């Protein structure tokens, strides 16, 4: 402790320290000072004396506090020094704190979930943007969009290859090496194409998709009949995006969409306008029964109901309809490469206009129920 003349510098008010001093008899004394509470006017100590409430304290030597027998005297300690012990939380206080934390979590959790869903929806839109860029690049190179399905398999054509528009899109979305593995002379589900068609491509999957059709349990078809060995159609990867085959109903003609059977459609054929005609939309969670494999040419939808229509039986929810796990609607890719979020309240007549390429309708943003 530094001194100046006969004045002793007093310690500040809230010092926590441990004093270790040597007594006259070589004994070590430890002093734990929890709070050196000094008076408002300070404590002045003169050499050889101190003026405290309790009386006189012995003077200190250069070697530390002076001891007398077993008693220890220190200029910082008085008989009336108070050591306050911090009190613990009571049960009521603890419960109040826990209740407040619970309320905060309840308030924050929906906001966090909403932010995560917004991020997933943005990622989904980015997937469609990339698909749209690939389709327009294909159009520039081939002067048309790819056919929705090439060489359809029917009773009259049992050996049809049934190749999807996605297969022909691969070179235009950075998957040239995967496209090179396809044997275009074989069916999409042939053994020769099992490796390529089984590739899980993030660009073909919506990150929000959680509800699967009854026959789908993962990202591929797996061993569909459970016999333990490969059969045609096993281990094929799914997609959450379907090509627009057209609208079924309201007097619309057959195959009135953009990605249709056998026939490539060009922008010149889309007289309703590229910015008013859907080419690809979300149709998430489908299994093999609803042709959800991305290499399968039947991966196209023929819209006939409302978006996310729950009025039909549950086993038909994801069949040939615009469907997603986003709250309130679906993402749709238009022929000009733009992506819009269509609300569930979009009227059927508006959907018919958006799904047809040459019906002469005029559609504005308000009727599309944009958010």
Buried (B, 14 or more C-beta within 10 A) or exposed (E): EEEEEEEBEBBEEEEEEEBEBEBEEEEEBEBEBBEBEBEEEEBEBEEEEBEBEEEEBBBBEEEBBBBEEEEBBBBBBBEEBEEEEEEEEEEEEEEEEEEEEEEEEEEEEEEEEEEEBEEBBEBBBEBBBBBBBBBBBBBEEEEBBBBBBBBBBEEEEEEBBBBBBBBBBBBBBEBEEBBEBBEEEBBBBBEEBBEBBBBEBEBBBBBBBEBBBEBBEEBBBEEBEEEEEEEEBBBBBBBBBBBBBBBBEEEBEEBBBBBBBEEBBEBEBBEBBBEBBBBBBBBBBBBBEBBBBBBBBBBBBBBBBBBBBEEEEEEBBBBBBBBBBBEBBBBBBBBBBEBBBBBBEBEBEBBBBBBBBEBEBEBEEEBBBEE
